[in-house]
């Protein structure tokens, strides 16, 4: 690997702990930074933003501010699921800070009407009821492949634990921000950096076809499909994900 640090942005509704199993192998090759996004994990939800319309553009500014604090001019930026949407938002906002892309179980397309309505419904329920007793039950079967749930019950237990530890305000903000996100296909098409696109072959939320569409849009991309994995490949198949990233990693 080369000099550029690697910043990895986590999926919804998890936090940076989802990268724990890949941090070790990747850290042997480059500096790895895995922040919690606003309102998730240990990151506070900015109360000043409570009255403003949720937008991934604000979360992108958080990432750029983090790079500034760490005095990092340029990084390889990657994300899983919502972290991928946020990666594309950073690429729109500050393309000069991005020296490579790792897009994991995500897609460039915006939500359709039904998906957007579902997100807003979840946001409202999280605010009115909290998330205990229903969010993990609803999400775990969609986030993990049947193979993972059957053969790696400890992964399902960890995902459930991560979901149930989140702040309802952060969950609601994230859903509304994702519902409002634009299509990022042109953003990818205009990028000029190498990209790695990873997808679980059993990902039902952002399936392999969505990964191939991103590869088609990107000027310099490699596609890796992970067997037996669903929507959270860094948790379901961490060795395969770490190997794919280290084998691809661009020179600084």
C-alpha positions in Angstrom: 0.0 0.0 0.0 0.9 3.6 -0.2 0.9 6.8 1.8 -2.7 8.0 1.5 -4.6 7.3 4.7 -7.9 5.4 4.5 -11.1 6.9 5.9 -14.0 4.5 6.2 -17.6 5.7 6.9 -20.0 3.3 8.5 -23.5 2.1 7.5 -26.8 3.1 9.0 -27.9 2.4 11.7 -24.5 1.3 13.0 -21.4 3.1 14.0 -17.6 2.9 13.5 -17.4 -0.4 15.4 -18.6 -2.2 12.2 -15.1 -1.8 10.8 -13.3 -3.4 13.8 -12.7 -6.7 12.0 -11.0 -5.1 9.0 -9.1 -2.4 10.9 -6.3 -4.7 11.9 -5.4 -6.1 8.5 -5.8 -2.7 6.8 -3.8 -0.9 9.5 -0.8 -3.1 8.7 -0.7 -1.3 5.4 -1.8 2.2 5.9 -3.3 4.6 8.5 -7.0 3.8 9.0 -9.6 6.3 10.3 -13.1 5.2 11.2 -15.2 8.1 12.6 -18.7 7.9 14.0 -21.1 10.0 12.0 -23.2 12.7 13.6 -25.7 11.3 16.1 -24.4 7.8 15.8 -22.0 5.9 18.1 -20.1 8.3 20.3 -20.7 11.3 18.0 -23.1 13.8 19.5 -26.1 15.0 17.5 -25.6 18.8 16.9 -28.5 20.4 18.6 -28.0 23.5 16.5 -29.0 21.4 13.5 -32.3 20.2 15.0 -34.3 22.9 13.3 -32.6 22.6 9.9 -33.5 20.2 7.1 -31.3 17.0 7.4 -28.8 16.8 4.5 -25.8 14.6 3.8 -24.1 17.8 2.7 -23.8 18.7 6.4 -22.4 15.3 7.2 -19.9 15.8 4.3 -18.8 19.0 5.9 -18.2 17.0 9.1 -15.9 14.7 7.2 -14.0 17.6 5.6 -13.6 19.3 9.0 -12.2 16.0 10.4 -9.6 15.9 7.6 -8.7 19.5 8.5 -8.3 18.7 12.2 -6.1 15.7 11.3 -4.2 17.8 8.8 -4.9 15.4 6.0 -4.9 17.0 2.6 -6.0 13.9 0.6 -7.2 10.5 1.6 -8.7 7.3 0.2 -12.4 7.7 1.2 -14.8 4.8 1.5 -18.1 3.9 3.0 -20.6 1.1 3.4 -24.3 1.7 2.6 -25.1 5.2 4.1 -21.3 5.6 4.4 -21.2 5.2 0.6 -23.8 7.9 0.1 -21.8 10.2 2.4 -18.6 9.3 0.5 -20.3 10.5 -2.7 -21.5 13.7 -0.9 -17.9 14.4 0.1 -16.8 13.8 -3.4 -19.3 16.5 -4.6 -18.2 18.9 -1.9 -14.5 18.5 -1.9 -13.2 16.3 -4.7 -9.6 17.6 -4.2 -9.5 15.8 -0.8 -10.3 12.4 -2.3 -7.5 10.3 -3.8 -9.4 7.1 -4.2 -12.9 5.6 -3.5 -14.0 2.5 -1.8 -17.8 2.0 -2.3 -19.1 -0.9 -0.3 -22.7 -2.2 -0.6 -24.1 1.1 -1.7 -25.6 2.7 -4.8 -25.5 6.0 -6.7 -29.2 6.3 -7.3 -31.5 8.4 -5.2 -34.5 6.9 -3.4 -37.8 6.4 -5.3 -41.0 7.6 -3.8 -41.8 4.4 -1.8 -38.3 4.2 -0.3 -38.4 7.8 0.6 -41.7 7.5 2.3 -40.5 4.4 4.2 -37.5 6.3 5.5 -39.6 9.2 6.7 -41.9 6.8 8.5 -39.0 5.2 10.3 -37.7 8.6 11.3 -41.0 9.6 12.8 -41.4 6.3 14.7 -37.8 6.6 16.1 -38.6 10.1 17.4 -42.0 9.1 18.9 -41.2 5.7 20.3 -37.4 5.3 20.4 -35.9 2.4 18.6 -35.9 -0.4 21.2 -37.9 -3.5 20.3 -38.5 -2.9 16.6 -35.7 -1.3 14.6 -33.2 -4.2 14.9 -36.0 -6.8 14.3 -37.0 -5.0 11.1 -33.4 -4.5 9.8 -31.3 -7.5 10.7 -32.9 -9.9 8.1 -32.4 -7.3 5.4 -28.8 -6.3 6.3 -27.4 -9.8 6.5 -27.5 -12.7 4.1 -29.3 -15.9 5.0 -25.9 -17.6 4.9 -24.6 -15.2 7.5 -27.6 -15.5 9.8 -27.4 -19.3 9.7 -23.7 -19.8 9.9 -22.5 -16.7 11.8 -25.1 -16.0 14.5 -22.5 -14.0 16.4 -22.5 -11.5 13.5 -26.3 -11.1 13.7 -26.0 -10.6 17.5 -23.4 -7.9 17.0 -25.4 -6.1 14.4 -28.4 -6.2 16.7 -26.3 -4.8 19.5 -24.9 -2.0 17.4 -28.4 -1.0 16.2 -29.9 -1.0 19.6 -27.1 1.2 21.0 -27.9 4.1 18.7 -29.6 7.4 19.5 -33.1 7.8 18.2 -32.4 11.4 17.2 -29.4 10.2 15.1 -31.4 7.4 13.5 -34.2 9.9 12.6 -31.7 12.5 11.2 -29.9 9.8 9.1 -33.1 8.5 7.6 -34.3 12.0 6.6 -30.8 12.9 5.2 -30.8 9.7 3.1 -34.3 10.4 1.9 -33.3 13.8 0.6 -30.0 12.7 -1.1 -29.6 13.4 -4.8 -28.6 10.9 -7.5 -24.8 10.7 -7.5 -24.3 9.0 -10.9 -22.9 12.2 -12.5 -20.7 12.8 -9.5 -19.1 9.4 -10.0 -18.9 9.9 -13.8 -16.9 13.2 -13.2 -14.5 11.7 -10.7 -10.9 11.2 -11.8 -9.6 8.8 -9.1 -9.3 5.0 -8.9 -12.3 3.3 -7.3 -13.0 -0.1 -5.7 -16.6 -1.2 -5.6 -17.4 -4.1 -3.3 -20.8 -5.9 -3.0 -22.1 -8.9 -1.3 -23.5 -11.4 -3.8 -26.6 -11.7 -1.6 -27.1 -8.0 -0.9 -30.8 -7.4 -1.3 -30.8 -3.7 -0.4 -28.1 -2.5 -2.9 -27.6 -5.6 -5.1 -24.8 -6.4 -7.5 -26.6 -4.7 -10.3 -26.4 -1.4 -8.4 -22.7 -2.0 -7.9 -22.2 -2.7 -11.6 -24.0 0.5 -12.4 -21.5 2.5 -10.3 -18.6 0.7 -12.0 -20.0 1.6 -15.4 -20.2 5.3 -14.3 -16.8 5.5 -12.8 -13.8 6.1 -15.1 -11.4 3.8 -13.3 -13.1 1.1 -11.2 -12.7 -2.4 -10.0 -15.6 -4.6 -9.0 -15.3 -7.3 -6.3 -18.3 -9.5 -5.4 -18.2 -11.2 -2.1 -19.8 -14.7 -2.0 -22.4 -15.6 0.7 -22.5 -12.0 2.0 -25.3 -9.6 2.2 -25.4 -5.8 2.8 -22.7 -5.6 5.5 -19.7 -7.3 3.9 -17.2 -5.8 6.3 -18.9 -7.7 9.1 -19.9 -10.8 7.2 -16.7 -11.4 5.3 -14.0 -9.1 6.8 -11.0 -11.1 5.5 -12.3 -10.9 1.9 -13.0 -7.2 2.2 -9.6 -6.4 3.7 -7.9 -8.4 1.0 -9.8 -6.7 -1.8 -8.9 -3.3 -0.4 -5.2 -4.1 0.1 -4.9 -5.7 -3.3 -6.4 -2.7 -5.0 -5.0 0.2 -2.9 -3.8 3.1 -5.1 -0.3 4.6 -5.0 -0.1 8.0 -3.2 
